[in-house]
């Protein structure tokens, strides 16, 4: 598809966020769903192996965040400098395959297979609280929303939509497919979906669907909607999140916390703009000279120093300063040390206002 100007669905970023693939074991975990950091009991390798898989998934997500460009260059988890096309999926296919950001449609869930909320319900630790599942839902959608290229969201991801784990619901009727725009329910636990299409997952489905702790309340649904609207406001607050050419992405988008010493479960992305008229790149954003996004998938707060960003006058994005999410408001940056502090399972966006 490279060079055609036609967008294709990017299953690389989908599988890295969620873990495994729609055709593998439903318990396989990924970046957002707890791989290495919060194992669900399904054997996915020893500690060293799962840490390596998580680091590989981080590479895949970073390439997706950079428009899935085949020529985008990043420092991989091994410390090697690689183009997107040189980073490979587990079946040997190139991760980056586009020549332009309009050729990638980034997504975490779609009409095929489970909804995002249902994927998270299957893959995460059984004892995880509903509050944490909701945070993971938002973390996953925020990765898509803040990526270069075309973001795609399955209808209802913003309100925790569930099909009661039905993975192939085209003829399952309104009972499993309905969206409740009164926000009273997300349609989780309305029954076991048709067996013939979900045979292998039935035992996993039953123990989750009959457990009331998997059902979000109206407050959870409204909070998810608020967070989704906030992240869309952030995307449209700066053209830096919507770069239109491969050269702009290659020049402006950078990743930190890379290489062999990376902190697992954390992706840090900066996007630069011109600082003055003599700067080598064109000015695109009249408000910000730089935006930095920290995706923290860890089940704990992270605090880490990024020397490359030290002395920058970064502050939490105004949308998140005023967010209804109390946790994201705790995110902070210390310019004297370059230290970012971001709460558990949180996407925090920092901006450097233009003088």
Secondary structure, DSSP 8 states (H G I E B T S, - for coil): -TTS---EEEHHHHHHHH-S-TTS-TT---TTTTTTTS--SS----HHHHHHHHHHHHHHHHHHHTTTBTT-EEE-TTS-EEEGGGSB-TTS-BS--BSSGGGEEE-S--SSS--HHHHHHHHS-TT--HHHHHHHHHHHHHHHHTSSSEE---TTGGGT---TT-S--TTSHHHHH---TT-S---TTS----HHHHGGGHHHHHHHHT-GGGS--HHHHHHHHHHHHHHHHHHTT-GGGG--SHHHHHHHEEEES-STT--TTEEEEEEE--SSTTSSS----SSEEEEEEEEE-SSS-EEEE-GGGTT--EEE-HHHHT-S-TTGGG-EEETTTTEEEE-TTEEEEEEEE--
